[in-house]
Amino acid sequence: MLNAAEAQLDAGAKDDSERARKRAELYAPPKGYRPPAGASGRPRSAAMGRNDAQALMAAMAREDARLMSR
């Protein structure tokens, strides 16, 4: 649906600046939108800590050993 809207806006634009302005309007959040309180603009880091990585590797090694012993 957005592709059709983009194509229509691109066809009706007179120049690149108007095309960019219309695309920015299309993808802008709705007027009056407010993010939830306490929400930051960036997602939280999904990185594993060292202990979590070591526990995962140990679990994988156990699973490999179990499968190889069949």
N, C-alpha and C positions, 0 to 999 in steps of 0.2 A: 504494500500500500504506500509506503514511503517512497519506493522507487518510482511509482507512478506520479506522486506529487513532485518529486525532484525533477523528473523528465518534463512535466508541465511547466515548472518554474524555469528550468533551463531554456525551454523553447520560447517562453515569453520575455526572457531577460534581454535587455538591449546591449549590455556589456558585462564584462567580468565582475566589476564592482557590484552591480545590481544583482548578479547571480549569487555572489558571496553573501550579500546582505539578506537576500531572500532565503538562502540555505540556513543562515544563522537564525532567522526568525522561525524557520520550520523546526529546527532542533532545539530551540530554547525551551526551558521549562515553562509551564503555564503561568500566567500572571496570578499573583497571589500565592504561589507555591512557597511553602516554607519547609525546609527539612526538619526531621524530628530533633527535639532538643538534645544536645550533647553529641549529635552526629558530626563527625569531621568530614572534610572533603575527600580524605584519602581512606582507602580500605585498610583494615588492620593487616599487619604482616602475618603471613601464613608460614613463615619459616620455622623449622624445627630447631629445638635446642640440641645441644650436644648429647645430653642424657637420653632424650627421646630418639635421636638417631642411633645411638648405640643400642638401645633397647630394641628398635626395629631391626637392626642388623642381626642381633642375637636371635630374635624370633625367626627371621628368615633363614638363618643358619640351622636352627632346630628343625624347621620345616623341610629344608633341603636334606638334612640327615635322615629325617623320617621317611621321606619319599625315596631316597636312594637305598634304604635298607630293605625295601620290598623285594 
